[in-house]
């Protein structure tokens, strides 16, 4: 019975998908903020961004997070902070070998064997920049990076952006693991 319970726990734990991501933030060293309660923000689109639908979806994540903080969306002219998002993806091949255990019928035992593998790995990157309405130089930025086997930027973005925005206006580096909600 213990064996079956352990097997169920192991199968459940290994079947969960997870996203491992890194968030690095930088802030203007001269940035002094009194209070950010009920701040006003504006979202700005990037004229050079080709995938406008993805940009709109990522900006919507930002809007949702600030709505939770009771921040008010306003025009760029009357905003305390202006936010924009940039994103991209690179792909590359990962090759290697790993040891697996295989059942050997002659001996009735499991024996280790080396197996080669090759996989495409996608590096997904989302950058959030925040500006003061008085300056075109960012006052805070977050660089969010995730690697994985799918070319989906939005899914990791639903985890990376809320975490990055929760750190605003702090500076730092974090590595996080999130289990995908089904």
N, C-alpha and C positions, 0 to 999 in steps of 0.2 A: 504494500500500500504506500509506503514511504517513497518507493521508487516512482510510482505513478504520479504522486503529488509533486515530486521534484521535477519529473518530466514535463508536467503541465506548466509549472512555474517557469522552467527554462524555455519552453516553446512560446509561452506568452511574452516573456521578456525579450526574446530574440525576434519576434514577429512584429514588434512595435517599430514604426519608422521614426527616425529622429533627424533633426537638423542641428548641426553644430555650426555656429557662426561666431564671427569676431566683430566687435564694434570698437572703433577708435575715434575719440572725439578730441577736438582742439578748440580752444577759445582765445579770443583776443585778450592778451594779458592786462589790458587797460579796461576791460569790461567790468563795470560796477553796476549791479542791479539792486534796487531797493526792494521792490516787491513785484512778484510776477503773478499774484492772484488777480484773476479776471483781466489778464493782458489781452490786447487786441493784436491779431495777426492777419497777414495776407499771404496768399499763395500765388506764386509766379510761375508761369510755364517757361520752358526753355525753348527758344525758337529753333535751336539746332537739333533738338531731340526728334528722331525719326518716328519712333513708335509712340504716337500721341495717346493711343488707348491705354497702353501700359502706364504712361506718365499720369494720365487721369486717375487710374486705379491706385497708384502709389500716393498721389496727392490726396485722394479720398481717405487713405489710411491716416495720413497726417491730420486731416480735418476731423476725423473720428476721435483721435487721441486728444486733440485740443478741446474738442467738445466735452470730453470726459472731465477735463480740468476747468470747465466753465469759461474757457477763453472765447472771445468773440471774434468771428471772422469779419473783416472790414476791408475797405479799399487800401491800396498800397500807400496812398498819401496820408491816411490817418492811423496806420498800423504802428505798433510798437516794434514788431518783428516781421520780416518778410522771409518766407521759406520757399525754396525751390528744391527739386530733386533731379538727380542725374543718375543714369544707370547704364550698365553694359555687361557683356558676358564674353568670356573666352573659353575655348575648349582645347583639350589636349589629350593625348593617349597616356594611359598609365599601364605599365606592364610589370609583371613580377611573377613570383611563385609563392604558393602557400602550402602548408602541410595539412592534409585532411586525413581522417581515419576511415579505412575501408574494411569491410568484413571479408575475411579470408576463409572460405568454406573448408579448405583442407585442414587448417589448424583449429577452426572454430573460434578464432579470435579477431579482434580489430587491430589492424596494423597501420602505421603511418605511411602515407605516400605523398610525394611532391607533385603538385599540379601547377602548370603555367596558366596565367590569365592575362587578358588584355581588356581594358575598358576605357571608354571615353569619359573624361571628367570635365565638368563645367565649373568654371570659377565665375560666380555671380557677384556683382558689385553694385551697391546702391550708395550714393552720396547725398546727404542732406546738407544744404548750405543755408545759413540764416544771416540776414543782413539787417542793418539798421536802415530806416528810411532815408537817413542823411548820408549814407555811404554806399558805394558799390563794392566795397571790400567786405568779405564775410567776417562776421563777429564770432561765429561758431560754426563748426562743421562736424559731421559724423560720417565716417567711412565704414560701411557695413559689408562684410565679405562672407560668402558661404560657398562651399564646394560640394558638388554632388553629381549624381549620375543622370539628372534630368536637366533640360534646358529651360526650366521654369524659374523666372525671377520673382514672380508675384508671390508664390507660396512662401519662400524664405522671407520675403519682404513683410509678410503679415506677422512675422515674429521679430525680425530685426528692427523695423521702423518703430514699433511701439517701445521696445527697450531703449533704442537710441534716444527717442524723444523724452523718455522718462529721466534721462541723464541731463537733459538741457537745463542749464548752461554749463554743466560741469565738464571737466577735461579728464580723460583717462582711457584705459584699454581694458576690455572685458572679453572673455570667451564664454559663450553660453551654449547650453544644450536644451533644445525644446523637443518634446515629444509631440508628434503630429496628431492633431485632433481629427478624429474620423467623423 
